[in-house]
Amino acid sequence: MDKKVVLITGASSGIGKACAKYLSSKDFRVYGTSRKASFPPVEKDDHNVIMIRMDVKDDISIQQGIDYILDKEGRIDAVVNNAGWGISGSIEDTTVDQVRQLFETNYFGQLRVCRSVIPIMRKQQKGHIINVSSIGGVLGLPFQGIYSATKFAIEGMTEALRMEVQEFGISVVLVEPGDFKTSFTKQRTKVSSNNSSSPYQKKAIETMKVVEHDEQQGSSPEKIAIVIGKILLDSRPRLRYRVGPFSQKFIAVMKGIFPYSLTQWILMKYYKLR
């Protein structure tokens, strides 16, 4: 039986890299993407992953990458939409331009890739699209409000897309990670809330210390990769898969059951806002 061909965006580090390494070890044919990779690729990396250059903010770059895979493999069985980055700071201190930049990658990047692979999967009458969201796509997180907004947008888009393409044999899934130990922490952009001129400085710094501690004490992202591997072998996966600490998954469930005032109180207490 031919190996399943999987495209993973943002595979140069963090969750994407862990997924690429793990799936390759499980006999998937893996193509990872990075803005810094060569095109066409020169060789496979140490984990037998073929890295290709792709910028999810650029339609032409996306199409070039997909065309390359189709030329080599003749199909794309699955996409793991993982490319993204983070930003921290108050909503007031975040400029509209910074918001646009984050949405360009985190939301529109996923949307572009989805729109590019759906015609291929529709023709194949099968395929998996896995959109990497976040617990922050279920809960609006203080001083990560714009990041949460991009993930909320992914949640809504994915729910609708799942219903629209189901008749073509395409499964669309959300993976919602909690805190994991990756380079995401160091790469997060900090806006002016960290400056003394901001009225939010003290609270923003205290909150993000909690966030960064939880991330750096988190589990290996291989746990997410294992879940994604199981999804790709399931012909009828469910819509949502939450991966991470029990407490984070629990409060996400709480939000839909109890009055929001209770969820807000817990979040504010935990993130040192009261």
C-alpha positions in Angstrom: 0.0 0.0 0.0 1.4 3.5 -0.9 2.4 5.7 1.9 0.0 8.6 2.7 1.3 11.9 1.5 1.1 14.6 4.2 1.9 18.3 3.9 2.8 20.1 7.2 3.1 23.8 7.2 5.5 25.5 9.6 7.5 22.4 10.0 10.9 23.9 10.8 10.3 24.1 14.5 7.9 23.4 17.4 4.7 21.5 16.8 5.2 21.3 13.1 8.7 19.8 13.3 7.6 17.3 15.9 4.7 16.2 13.7 6.9 15.9 10.6 9.5 13.8 12.5 6.9 11.5 14.1 4.8 11.0 11.0 7.8 10.2 8.9 8.8 7.6 11.5 5.4 6.0 11.1 5.8 5.5 7.4 4.0 8.6 6.1 5.5 10.4 3.2 6.0 13.9 4.7 6.6 17.2 3.1 7.3 20.0 5.6 7.3 23.7 4.7 9.5 26.6 5.8 10.0 30.1 4.4 13.8 29.5 4.5 13.8 26.1 2.8 15.3 25.8 -0.7 13.1 25.3 -3.7 13.1 22.8 -5.2 14.3 20.9 -2.2 17.9 19.7 -2.3 17.6 16.7 0.0 15.6 15.2 2.8 16.5 16.2 6.4 17.7 13.9 9.1 14.2 12.6 9.8 13.4 11.7 6.2 11.2 14.8 5.8 11.3 16.6 2.5 11.4 20.4 3.4 10.1 22.8 0.7 9.9 26.5 0.7 6.4 27.9 1.3 5.2 31.2 2.6 1.5 30.9 3.7 1.1 34.6 3.2 1.8 34.2 -0.6 -0.7 32.5 -2.9 2.0 31.9 -5.5 4.4 30.3 -3.0 1.6 28.0 -1.7 0.7 26.9 -5.3 4.4 26.3 -6.2 4.8 24.0 -3.1 1.6 22.1 -3.8 2.4 21.7 -7.5 5.8 20.3 -6.6 4.2 17.7 -4.3 1.7 16.7 -6.9 4.4 16.4 -9.5 6.4 14.0 -7.3 3.5 12.1 -5.7 0.4 12.6 -7.8 -1.8 13.3 -4.7 -2.0 14.9 -1.3 -3.7 12.8 1.3 -3.5 15.2 4.2 -2.6 18.7 5.3 -1.6 19.8 8.8 -2.2 23.5 8.9 0.3 24.5 11.6 2.2 27.6 10.4 1.7 30.5 12.9 3.2 32.8 15.5 2.2 34.6 18.6 1.9 38.1 20.0 1.4 39.3 23.5 0.2 42.6 25.0 -3.0 44.4 25.7 -5.5 44.9 22.9 -5.2 48.7 23.3 -1.5 48.6 22.9 -1.6 46.4 19.8 -1.6 48.4 16.5 -4.0 47.6 13.7 -1.0 46.8 11.5 0.3 44.2 14.0 -3.2 42.7 14.1 -3.3 42.4 10.3 0.2 40.8 10.3 -0.9 38.1 12.8 -4.1 37.4 10.9 -2.2 37.1 7.6 -0.3 34.2 8.9 -2.4 32.5 11.5 -5.8 32.8 9.9 -5.5 33.7 6.2 -2.5 31.4 5.9 -4.6 28.4 6.9 -7.5 29.6 4.7 -5.2 29.9 1.7 -3.8 26.4 2.1 -7.3 24.9 2.6 -8.6 26.6 -0.5 -5.6 25.3 -2.5 -5.9 21.6 -1.4 -9.6 21.2 -1.4 -9.9 20.9 -5.2 -7.2 18.2 -5.1 -8.9 16.2 -2.3 -12.4 16.7 -3.9 -11.1 15.1 -7.1 -9.5 12.3 -5.1 -12.8 11.9 -3.1 -10.8 11.7 0.1 -8.4 13.6 2.3 -7.8 15.0 5.8 -7.4 18.7 6.6 -6.2 19.3 10.2 -6.2 22.9 11.3 -4.1 23.6 14.4 -5.9 25.9 16.6 -5.4 26.4 20.4 -7.1 26.3 23.8 -6.8 30.0 23.2 -9.2 29.5 20.3 -11.9 28.5 22.9 -10.9 30.9 25.7 -10.1 34.5 25.2 -6.7 34.8 27.0 -5.7 38.0 28.7 -2.8 39.8 27.0 -3.0 37.3 24.2 -6.3 38.6 22.9 -5.3 39.1 19.3 -3.7 35.7 19.2 -6.9 34.2 20.6 -8.9 36.2 18.0 -7.0 34.5 15.1 -7.7 31.1 16.6 -11.3 31.9 17.2 -11.5 32.7 13.5 -10.0 29.3 12.7 -12.5 27.6 14.9 -15.5 29.1 13.1 -14.0 28.6 9.6 -13.2 25.0 10.3 -16.6 24.1 11.7 -18.3 25.5 8.6 -15.7 23.9 6.2 -16.2 20.5 7.8 -19.9 20.5 6.8 -19.3 21.9 3.3 -16.8 19.3 2.1 -18.0 16.2 3.9 -19.9 14.9 0.9 -16.5 14.8 -1.0 -14.9 12.5 1.5 -12.8 15.2 3.1 -12.5 15.2 6.9 -11.8 18.6 8.5 -10.5 18.5 12.0 -9.4 21.0 14.7 -6.5 20.2 17.0 -6.4 22.5 20.1 -3.1 22.3 21.9 -2.7 23.7 25.4 0.8 24.7 26.7 3.7 22.7 25.3 7.5 23.3 25.5 8.5 24.7 22.1 10.4 27.7 20.7 7.0 29.4 20.3 7.7 31.1 23.7 10.9 32.8 22.6 9.5 33.7 19.2 6.4 35.5 20.5 6.3 39.2 19.6 5.7 41.5 22.6 3.9 44.8 22.0 4.3 48.0 23.9 2.4 46.7 27.0 5.9 45.8 28.3 7.0 49.4 28.3 6.7 51.7 31.3 4.6 54.1 29.2 1.8 51.5 29.1 -0.8 51.5 31.9 -1.0 47.7 31.4 2.8 47.1 31.9 2.7 45.5 35.4 -0.2 43.2 34.8 1.0 42.2 31.3 4.4 41.2 32.6 2.9 39.2 35.5 0.4 37.4 33.3 3.0 36.5 30.7 5.4 35.2 33.3 2.7 32.6 34.2 2.1 31.8 30.5 5.8 31.4 29.7 6.4 29.3 32.9 3.5 26.9 31.9 4.8 26.7 28.3 8.4 25.9 29.3 7.2 23.3 31.9 4.9 21.8 29.4 5.2 18.4 27.7 7.0 17.6 24.5 5.0 18.5 21.3 5.4 14.8 20.3 2.1 14.2 22.2 0.3 16.4 19.7 2.1 14.5 16.8 0.8 11.2 18.2 -2.8 12.5 18.3 -2.4 13.8 14.7 -1.1 10.4 13.6 -4.2 8.7 15.0 -6.5 11.2 13.3 -4.8 10.5 9.9 -5.6 6.8 10.3 -9.2 7.4 11.2 -11.7 7.5 8.3 -14.3 9.3 10.5 -12.4 11.6 12.9 -14.4 13.9 15.2 -14.3 17.6 14.9 -12.1 18.6 18.0 -9.1 17.1 19.7 -7.8 19.0 22.7 -4.3 18.1 23.8 -2.6 19.4 26.9 -2.8 19.6 30.7 -6.1 18.4 32.2 -6.7 21.8 33.9 -6.6 23.6 30.6 -8.9 21.2 28.8 -11.3 21.2 31.8 -11.7 25.0 31.9 -12.4 25.0 28.1 -15.3 22.6 28.8 -16.4 24.6 31.8 -16.9 27.7 29.6 -19.7 25.9 27.7 -21.5 24.6 30.9 -21.2 27.2 33.7 -21.9 30.9 33.7 -19.0 32.7 32.0 -18.5 34.8 35.2 -17.0 31.7 36.9 -14.6 31.0 34.0 -13.5 34.6 34.0 -12.9 34.6 37.7 -10.7 31.5 37.4 -8.7 32.8 34.5 -8.2 36.2 36.2 -7.1 34.6 39.4 -4.8 32.2 37.6 -3.2 34.9 35.5 -2.7 37.2 38.5 -5.3 39.8 37.4 -7.0 39.9 40.7 
